[in-house]
Amino acid sequence: TKDTVELRKAKQAVEAQLRAGLRDEKALGSALSCAPWDPAYTSRLYRKTFGLTPKQQLIALRLAHARELLESGVSVKEAARESGFADELYFSRLFRKREGRPPTAHRSLWERPA
């Protein structure tokens, strides 16, 4: 339907804004404002349709970016900062909760032997 097409376009726009602003504290607000609806309505509709809120999507994108950085050998502190997490300890707890292992253990899986 027309509504579904419009919603999918809005989702793409929101996700593009979130990806572009991973390190920006205001990324979520900017992303929600690019949809054709009120930000609160957009958030509810996004969750109802896609199963997670835009904030959860932003966190998932940040964690995916951090995972890539850790796999390339970047320190945990740098991965957290470059992915938009201001607090390294919060990042570590969240990473462990989502990935099942701490970021240091994930990073060591990708280290090459000397």
N, C-alpha and C positions, 0 to 999 in steps of 0.2 A: 504494500500500500504506500501511498504518498507519505504518510507519517513515518513508516519504517525507513524509507529512503532518507527522509530528512533527519531522522534520529541517527542513522549510520553516518551521514555526512557530519553531523554534530560530533559524534564520537571520534571520527577521524581528526576533526579540527581540535578537539579537546586533547587528544593524545599527542598530536603534533606540537601543541603549545606546551604540554607537560614535558615532552622529550627535549624541546628547545630550552626549557628553563629548569633543568634538573637541579642546578645549584641555586636557583632563585627562590627566596622565601615567598615571593608573591606569585610564583608560577601557577598555583592552584586557582587563585582569583583571576589571573589573566586567562587561564584556560577556560574557566567557567563563563567568563564574560564574552568569549568568542562564539558561544552557542546562541541560538535565536530566542532563548527563553530566559526567565529569571534564574539566577545562579542556584537558588535553593531548589527550584523545580527541576532544573537540569540535573542537579546532583541526585535527587530522588529518582528521576526517570532513568538516569544512567545506571543506578544501582538495581532498579527493578528490571531493566532490560539486560544488563550485562553481568549482573551478579556481584559487583563490587562498586564502591563509591569512587569518585575521581581521586579522592585522597588516597585510598587504598591502591589505586592504579599508579599514582605518583610514587608511592613507597615501593611498589613492585618494580617500577622502572628504575628507581634509584638503586635498589638492591641488585638488579640485573647489571646495571652499569658498574657497580662496585665489584660484583663477581668477576666481570671481565677485567677490571683493573687488577684485582688480586691475582688472577690467572696470568697476567702479564708481568707479575713480579713487583708490583707497587706495594708499599707498606700499607698496613691496616689504617694508620692515621691518614695517609694521603688518599687512600681509596674512599674513606669516609668523607673527607673534606671535598674531594672532587665529585662525589655523588650527591652532595647537598645535605649531608648530615653534619650539623654543627657540633654535636656531641659524640665523640668516638665511643664512649661506653654505651650510649643508647644504640648506636649503630651495631656494636658488637653483640648486644643482647638480642636485637631484632634479627640480625643475620643468623645467629645461632638458632633462634626460634624457627625461622623460615627454612634454613638450610640443614638443620640437624647437626651442625658442627660450628665451632667458632671460626671467625675469619682467618685467624692464624693457621688453623689446621687446613682450611680450604686452600690457602696460599701455598702451604708446604706441599700439597698434592701436586702442584704445578711447577715446583722448583726443579730445575735440572741439576743432576749431580755434577759436582765440580771435577 
